[in-house]
Amino acid sequence: MLLASFTDKVISRTALIAFGVVLASSSFAVAEDWPWFLGPRHDGTSDETDVNLEWPDKGPTVLWKQEIGTGYSAPSTLGVRLVVHYRLDDKEIVSCRAVKDGSVVWEHEYKSDFSDPYGYNNGPRCSPVLTETHCYTLGAEGMLCCTDMTTGKVVWQHALQEKFDLPDWFFGVGCSPILDGDRLIVFVGGQPNSGVVAFNTADGSVAWEAVGKQTWDGTTDSKTDKTYRWTGSEMVTSYSSPIIATIHGQRHLLCLVRQGLVSLDPATGKENFHYWFRSRTHDSVNAARPVVIDDQIFLTAAYEVGSALLKVKSDGKSFTEVWRDEENMLAHWSTPIHVDGFVYGFSGRHENQGVLRCVRVTDGNVMWESTGFSGTASDLARDRETGKIIDRKTGNAVPFPYFGRGSLIRVGDRFVVLGERGTLAIVHVDPKEFKEDRRASFDEIGYPAWAAPVLSNGRLYLRSEDWLLCLDMRKQ
């Protein structure tokens, strides 16, 4: 997969850092930054090798914890700094912290009046994008901001609601931007044809706009055989972040917007192909990122959509639908991870439907699923004073037994899983069965823990609605 040019620089930088950590066998331990959503490769995988996944019973050591404002966005890290974006009262705050202790290095704040129409918190949903020189953030109300990574001074910013025609949305702006060389690509969601916009990183000017009426007007839904006619009032915004991949030697900017998947030339915004992939339910979103598997693209969404596997043809302008299934994987927001012909991810629209599943890529068959708990409700009790779950056999407090709609990242042959009520677990990458090694929980990380874990340079960062924890995952 070919990512943005800066990605190569970040990976090279972290490779150099790794040379400072020498193992007794004279091999080198790999350490990585996590400078944007879902890590250096945009897919939730970590190549770090000096990571301890065998915790004591009490869980990993907490290096530090900081109380922060509300939001659902995961933090991003680069070198000795971390940036977390949150809401406090009527302000959104871009906060740069020191990774050693979480102390504030600089902060930039601006006013926000966003109110979630469904009653969820009003904080940012998008992860910061970091380079050596700049920090890019996108707020829940559509404030796109470029700040100096050293000082926090604003380089440029756009209130997208003022600059573009943005119809009402469900949950605010929720898709993290990505970098492609000197362009920052953002799912703006504007009418009629500014669903996806590339901004020049130097000054914030628009490089190109695409996706909207020109994409979907007259498109036929293959499942219903109905032709869609553009009205001009559609919600074009997306909650799935874009990704860039090289398929058959051609670079594709893959954008899963509200109506479906669009492949664009990342340099120009010119369309390669599109695929209708939308729920029949009005109150619905596409939120999980596309998963690229060689020349195939795996898509999944909740709201009775399911998943589909597309195979891109050698011309790069067309595809075939390998299979489509409404029941095998219905990812609400957590992006699944592909490993050796199998996709692992959380399925289910509501918490009580949430299961971790393994799906075979070739045919979409479910290999196994788990709620995270193999016992029965009678095995457990709740402490009336603390609210904690108690194992009746041992009398000890245990992490919440069910994962719900969790999230996961991959480290070697293990997944680090975070359930939506804060249960942290280590699960094997195994297509034959669900196998868990250990689990832990922390008082500060409770429902809704919807931001995916972040692993960077031996530290694991967990974010709840109003806390940020740093856990020590380094081998001693």
CORZI-V883076 format. One record per pair of residues at least 12 apart in sequence whose C-alpha atoms are under 7 Angstrom apart, sorted by the first residue. I is the first residue (numbers start at 0). J is the second residue. Records with the same first field share a line. If there is no record, write none. Layout:
I = J ; J
This chain:
0 = 244 ; 245
1 = 243 ; 244 ; 245
2 = 243 ; 244
3 = 178 ; 179 ; 180
4 = 179 ; 180
5 = 180
6 = 39
13 = 30 ; 31 ; 32
14 = 29
16 = 30
17 = 29 ; 30
28 = 48 ; 49
29 = 46 ; 47 ; 48 ; 49
30 = 47 ; 456
31 = 47 ; 455 ; 456
32 = 76 ; 77 ; 78 ; 455 ; 456
33 = 75 ; 76 ; 77 ; 453 ; 454 ; 455
34 = 75 ; 76 ; 77 ; 128 ; 129
35 = 75 ; 126 ; 127 ; 128 ; 129
36 = 126 ; 175
42 = 336
43 = 336 ; 408 ; 409
44 = 408 ; 409 ; 410
45 = 409 ; 410
46 = 410 ; 411
49 = 457 ; 473 ; 474
50 = 457 ; 472 ; 473 ; 474
51 = 472 ; 473 ; 474
52 = 472
57 = 439
58 = 439
59 = 470 ; 471 ; 472
60 = 470 ; 471
61 = 469 ; 470 ; 471
62 = 469 ; 470 ; 471
63 = 100 ; 101 ; 468 ; 469
64 = 467 ; 468 ; 469
65 = 101 ; 466 ; 467 ; 468
66 = 465 ; 466 ; 467
67 = 465 ; 466 ; 467
68 = 85 ; 86 ; 87 ; 465
69 = 85 ; 86 ; 87 ; 120 ; 122 ; 464 ; 465
70 = 85 ; 86 ; 120 ; 121 ; 122 ; 123 ; 124 ; 464
71 = 122 ; 123 ; 124 ; 449 ; 450 ; 464
72 = 84 ; 123 ; 124 ; 125 ; 126 ; 450
73 = 126 ; 450 ; 451 ; 462
74 = 126 ; 127
75 = 126 ; 127
76 = 455
77 = 129
79 = 97 ; 98
80 = 95 ; 96 ; 97 ; 98
81 = 95 ; 96 ; 97 ; 98
82 = 94 ; 95 ; 96 ; 127
83 = 95
84 = 123
85 = 122 ; 123
86 = 122 ; 123
89 = 110 ; 111 ; 112
90 = 108 ; 109 ; 110 ; 111
91 = 108 ; 109 ; 110 ; 111
92 = 106 ; 107 ; 108 ; 109
93 = 106 ; 107 ; 108
94 = 106 ; 107
105 = 150 ; 151
106 = 151
107 = 151
111 = 140
113 = 139 ; 140
115 = 170 ; 171
116 = 169 ; 170
122 = 139
123 = 138 ; 139
124 = 139 ; 172 ; 173
125 = 137 ; 138 ; 173 ; 174 ; 175
126 = 175
131 = 148
132 = 147 ; 148 ; 149
133 = 145 ; 146 ; 147 ; 148
134 = 146 ; 147 ; 148
138 = 172
139 = 171 ; 172 ; 173
140 = 171 ; 172
141 = 158 ; 159 ; 160 ; 172
142 = 157 ; 158 ; 159
143 = 156 ; 157 ; 158 ; 159
144 = 156 ; 157
155 = 202 ; 203
163 = 189
164 = 189 ; 190
165 = 188 ; 189 ; 190
166 = 232 ; 233 ; 234
167 = 234
168 = 234
173 = 237 ; 238
174 = 186 ; 237 ; 238 ; 239 ; 240
175 = 240
176 = 240
177 = 241
181 = 199 ; 200
182 = 197 ; 198 ; 199 ; 200
183 = 197 ; 198 ; 199 ; 200
184 = 196 ; 197 ; 198
185 = 197
186 = 236 ; 237
187 = 236
188 = 234 ; 235 ; 236 ; 237
189 = 235
190 = 211 ; 231
191 = 211 ; 212 ; 231
192 = 208 ; 209 ; 210 ; 211 ; 212 ; 213
193 = 208 ; 209 ; 210 ; 211
194 = 209 ; 210 ; 211 ; 235 ; 236
195 = 208 ; 209 ; 210
196 = 208 ; 209
207 = 267 ; 268
208 = 268
209 = 268
211 = 235
212 = 229
216 = 228 ; 229
220 = 275
235 = 256 ; 257
236 = 256 ; 257
237 = 256 ; 257 ; 285 ; 286
238 = 284 ; 285 ; 286
239 = 255 ; 256 ; 285 ; 286 ; 287 ; 288
240 = 288
241 = 253 ; 254 ; 255 ; 288
246 = 293 ; 294
247 = 294 ; 313
249 = 315
250 = 264
251 = 263 ; 264 ; 265
252 = 264 ; 265
255 = 285 ; 289
256 = 285
257 = 277 ; 284 ; 285
258 = 275 ; 276 ; 277
259 = 274 ; 275 ; 276 ; 277
260 = 273 ; 274 ; 275 ; 276
261 = 273 ; 274
271 = 315 ; 316
272 = 316 ; 317
277 = 304
278 = 302 ; 303 ; 304
280 = 302
283 = 302
285 = 300
286 = 300 ; 331 ; 332
287 = 299 ; 300 ; 330 ; 331 ; 332 ; 333 ; 334
288 = 334
294 = 310 ; 311
295 = 308 ; 309 ; 310 ; 311
296 = 308 ; 309 ; 310
297 = 309
299 = 328 ; 329 ; 330
300 = 329 ; 330 ; 331
301 = 329 ; 330 ; 331 ; 347 ; 348
302 = 348
303 = 325
304 = 325 ; 329
305 = 324 ; 325 ; 326 ; 327 ; 328 ; 329
306 = 323 ; 324 ; 325 ; 328 ; 329
307 = 322 ; 323 ; 324
308 = 320 ; 321 ; 322 ; 323
309 = 321
322 = 362
327 = 363 ; 364 ; 365
328 = 346
329 = 346 ; 347
330 = 345 ; 346 ; 347
331 = 346 ; 347 ; 348
333 = 345 ; 406
340 = 359 ; 360
341 = 357 ; 358 ; 359 ; 360 ; 430
342 = 357 ; 358 ; 359 ; 360
343 = 356 ; 357 ; 358
344 = 356 ; 357
345 = 404 ; 405 ; 406
346 = 404
347 = 404
350 = 403 ; 404
351 = 403
352 = 403
353 = 370 ; 402 ; 403 ; 404
354 = 368 ; 369 ; 370 ; 403 ; 404
355 = 368 ; 369 ; 370
356 = 368 ; 369
357 = 430
366 = 430 ; 431
367 = 432 ; 433
369 = 433
370 = 401 ; 402 ; 403
371 = 400 ; 401 ; 402
372 = 400 ; 401
378 = 390 ; 391
379 = 391
398 = 422 ; 439 ; 440
399 = 420 ; 422
402 = 418 ; 419 ; 422
403 = 418 ; 419
404 = 418 ; 419
405 = 417 ; 418 ; 419
406 = 418 ; 451
407 = 451
408 = 452
412 = 427 ; 428
413 = 425 ; 426 ; 427 ; 428
414 = 426 ; 427 ; 428
417 = 452
419 = 446 ; 447 ; 448 ; 449
420 = 445 ; 446 ; 447 ; 448
421 = 440 ; 444 ; 445 ; 446 ; 448
422 = 438 ; 439 ; 440
423 = 438 ; 439 ; 440
424 = 437 ; 438 ; 439
425 = 437 ; 438
443 = 466
444 = 462 ; 463
445 = 463
447 = 463 ; 464
448 = 462 ; 463 ; 464
450 = 462
457 = 471 ; 472 ; 473
458 = 470 ; 471 ; 472 ; 473
459 = 471 ; 472
